[in-house]
């Protein structure tokens, strides 16, 4: 067994020992952090490497920094709204505030329905691949069963029950990621000592098309907004603080990952939109990398779907004026996701879901800009106005990676 595999196994053991400690699992702060974190480090974690390798070569880590910074800007706007706009809505906000809020809720509801269907469709596809099953019908049947199971948990146990699933899935996912990072770190160290380490991939011929694809990759760091709709379980300060924690942890994971994998970029064409391309990219690291990546994909998709169902249930409860409970909101989300699985081409409409997320960010940034302006915070209002323009640029010009 080579050194990278040993490092991977030791990191898995250490990660599991830390992340599955009863004290951590029972921590309210960790539970509130897990829901946004689960969604931010979703399946995009594995897609990001090959996509940015093809788009930016050795500058991929810089591109990832820009994407994480953009996500943090949108997150800042949502945190401002949690602290300043939510109280207005609860005590009787102006017509303008209520219209913007309702429009953003409608955009996000659509995005959540599709994202839950998308994540669990991928979960079923990866799971069935172990058995060599690739038939679309069986994938849809399996996805329906998984969605129905998660929906039943959410409908009977509500936010707490789904959070328990998310905490376990995120713990597993982060454990696997730690193992993968440890293996990459040791492999890089070995390459340095042997004089074979280097970032040799040339910068691709960057075209306008590539810029439009890069704009669309903002969706890779989506998920922090779920904190906005966890008000049934956590106070405002807790949601704001833990959203920051989630974004900090996700940013650290993404940047470390890119720091370690860039040396494996060769400049050879990578099929965009192929979620399994990361396996071939990192195959030289060791024989255990492929199964760890597949397990990470399964944990990522399950945790992201549970997080988005949590967000959707809270959103539907809030937008209905509490006439619909969070449990019924989870059930409605599951029904809508199952309908999407059977009625549409899930991989085609995910592009529209991505745009719906960014429309939500644009509206929330507009809400934050107006709120800051009313409070006399001119610099903050200008920052959030810039976020609105950035989100609109993504909605108008971004194209999917496979386009």
Buried (B, 14 or more C-beta within 10 A) or exposed (E): EBEBBBBBBBBBEBBBEEBBEEEBBEBEEBBBBBBBBBBBBBBBBBBBBBBBBBBBBBBBBEBBBEBBEBBBBBBBBBBBBBEBBBEBBEEEBEEEBEEBBEBBBBBBBBBBBBBBBBBBBBBBBBBBBEEEBEEEEBBBBBBBEBBBEBBBBBBEBBBEBBBBBBBBBBBBBBBBBBBBBBBBBBBBBBBEEEEEBEEEBEEBEEEEEBBBBBBBBBBBBBBBBBBBBBBBBBEBEBBBBBBBBBBBBBBEBBBBBBBBBBBBBEBEEBEBBBBBBBBBBBEEBBEBBBEBBBBBBBBBBBBBBBBBBBBBBBBBBBBBEEEBBBBBBBBBBBBBBBEBBEEBEBEEBBBEBBBBBBBBBBBBBBBBBBBBBEEEBEEBBEBBBEBBEBBBBBBEEBBBBEE
